[in-house]
Amino acid sequence: MQVKKDMTIAEIISVDEGIVPILFDSGMHCIGCPSAQGESLEMACMVHGIDADDLEGKINDFLAAK
């Protein structure tokens, strides 16, 4: 499975909990906050000043290596 930028943080984590460290390492430390339930990866990246395409790629590279 691959993640997409329009998926919520909660949906992405439900794909594989191993994604959490990738999010933390990118500077996204609000994994458990209420916004994570309804905020897309793209929206969260915009708020945190992170390149959404880059993070999406890192997560999908992680999933592909499994």
VMD Tcl script that draws the C-alpha trace (Angstrom):
set ca {
  {0.00 0.00 0.00}
  {1.07 3.57 -0.59}
  {0.07 6.69 1.27}
  {-1.14 9.84 -0.42}
  {-0.94 13.46 0.70}
  {-4.71 13.70 0.97}
  {-4.88 10.93 3.61}
  {-5.26 12.00 7.22}
  {-2.41 11.49 9.66}
  {-4.58 8.95 11.50}
  {-5.19 6.99 8.28}
  {-1.48 6.99 7.49}
  {-0.54 5.72 10.94}
  {-3.17 2.98 10.66}
  {-1.36 1.70 7.55}
  {1.78 1.00 9.60}
  {2.75 2.33 13.02}
  {6.36 2.29 11.85}
  {5.53 5.53 10.04}
  {5.36 7.43 13.36}
  {9.17 7.78 13.70}
  {9.34 9.14 10.14}
  {6.79 11.80 11.03}
  {8.65 12.63 14.26}
  {12.00 12.85 12.46}
  {10.49 15.26 9.95}
  {9.44 17.62 12.75}
  {5.81 16.57 13.02}
  {5.43 15.91 16.75}
  {1.67 16.31 17.06}
  {0.79 12.75 16.09}
  {-1.66 12.33 18.97}
  {-3.29 15.75 18.76}
  {-6.95 16.01 17.73}
  {-6.01 17.65 14.43}
  {-4.29 14.43 13.36}
  {-7.68 12.74 13.13}
  {-8.96 15.05 10.39}
  {-5.92 16.83 9.00}
  {-4.39 15.54 5.78}
  {-0.68 14.94 5.46}
  {-0.52 17.84 3.03}
  {-2.27 20.23 5.45}
  {-0.09 19.12 8.36}
  {3.05 19.61 6.28}
  {1.93 23.10 5.32}
  {1.37 24.02 8.97}
  {4.78 22.64 9.97}
  {6.73 24.00 6.99}
  {7.55 20.54 5.65}
  {7.69 19.55 1.97}
  {4.65 17.23 1.58}
  {5.99 15.53 -1.54}
  {9.28 14.73 0.17}
  {7.59 13.32 3.27}
  {5.12 11.32 1.20}
  {8.09 9.84 -0.68}
  {9.95 8.93 2.52}
  {6.88 7.18 3.91}
  {6.25 5.27 0.69}
  {9.93 4.29 0.47}
  {9.63 2.89 4.01}
  {6.49 0.93 3.07}
  {8.05 -0.38 -0.15}
  {11.08 -1.69 1.75}
  {8.91 -3.88 3.98}
}
mol new
graphics top color blue
foreach p $ca { graphics top sphere $p radius 0.5 }
foreach p [lrange $ca 0 end-1] q [lrange $ca 1 end] { graphics top cylinder $p $q radius 0.2 }
display resetview
